[in-house]
Amino acid sequence: MLHGTSLLRWFETDLTGYLAMKDSTDPVLLQRSRALARAMPKYRPVLEAMEKLVPTAPMAAKVKSLRQRIEAEFGGLTTAEKLMAGGLTAFGKARQWRTARFGDNIQPYTRRFRYQ
């Protein structure tokens, strides 16, 4: 999965930050927590798709755990988010199929330059 663990860490960090700041009396921290809260609905469909696309069961368990924590705080997926998750999953499956058949053309080949 392309950048899977990075996204997972990003989403987890945002959730942790939100939870740490949501009850703050500092207006700056409260404003930041609200910004993080507005991002959470965008994470839910991505996590739903990730759970189906990750290559290992331990990674799927981590994704599921984070998805459940976000849903416990912000609610489950809306119908629109379920459709988005389905589209992301379909795109991801198509990408996995393409990579398996034709290789990974996203990554550029490595070039090494030596200057003297």
N, C-alpha and C positions, 0 to 999 in steps of 0.2 A: 504494500500500500504506500502510495506516495506521501511522504511526510506525516505518516500516521502518528508516530509517537510524539513528534513536535507539536502537532495540533492537540493531542491529548494533554500534554503538559501545559500548553497555553490555556486550554479550557479549564483545567484543574486549578491553575494559578489564579485565573479570573474568579472562579467560584470561591476559592479560599479568601481572596481579597475582599470580595463582596461580603462574605460571612463575617469577616473581621471588622469591616467598616460600617455595616448596615445600621448599627445601633449607636454610632458615634455621635457625640455632641458637637464635634468640629464640623463646621459647614463645608469645608473643603473635602474632608473625607466622606461626608454624607453625599456630596455631589458626585464624587468618584464612584461611590457604591451604587448610586442611581444609574450612572453611565454603564457600569458593569451589568446591572440588572436588565438594562435595555438590550444588552448583547446576548443574554442567555437564550432567548427564543431562537436566535440564529444558530446556536450551538446544538440544540435538540435534534433537528433533522440530520445534521452532520454526524452526530454520535450514533443515531439510529442506523445510518448507512454504514458507518465505520464498524459497528458491531457485526454486521453481516460480511464485511469485506476483509477484515484482518486475517492474517494467515495462520494464527495460532490460537488455541483455546485460552491460554493464560492472558493473551492480549485482549481477546474478546471479553473475558471476565473483568479486566480493568476498565474497558470501555463501558460495559454494562453497569458497573458500580458507579462510575462517574455520571452516566446518564440518569441512573436512579436517584443519585444525590441532587442533581439539578432539577429533576422532575418533582422530588419531594419539596423542594423550596419554591419552584415556579409553576408546577402543574405539568400535566402530560402534554403530548403533542396535539396540536390542533389538526383539523382535517387538512388544511393547507400545508402544514408542516409534514404530515404523513405523506402527502403527494410529493413534496420536495424530497423527502427521504427516499421514496420509491424511485424518483428520477435519479438521485445521486447513486443509489445502489445499482440501478440499471447501467448508468454510465460507467461506474466502477467495474462492474462485471464485464462490460464490453472492453474496457481498457485491459483488464486482466487477461481476457481471451486474446486480444491483439498482441499483448506482450508475450504471452506463451507461444503464439504462432509465429510472430515476426521479430521478436526481440524488443528491447527497450530503446526506442528511438527518441525518447524525451531527453535522455542524458547525452550530452555532447561527448564526443570522444576526447580522450586526454591528449593534450599536446604539451610537449616539454620544450622549452627554449633555453638555450645555454648561450650566454653572452660572455665574451672574453675581452 
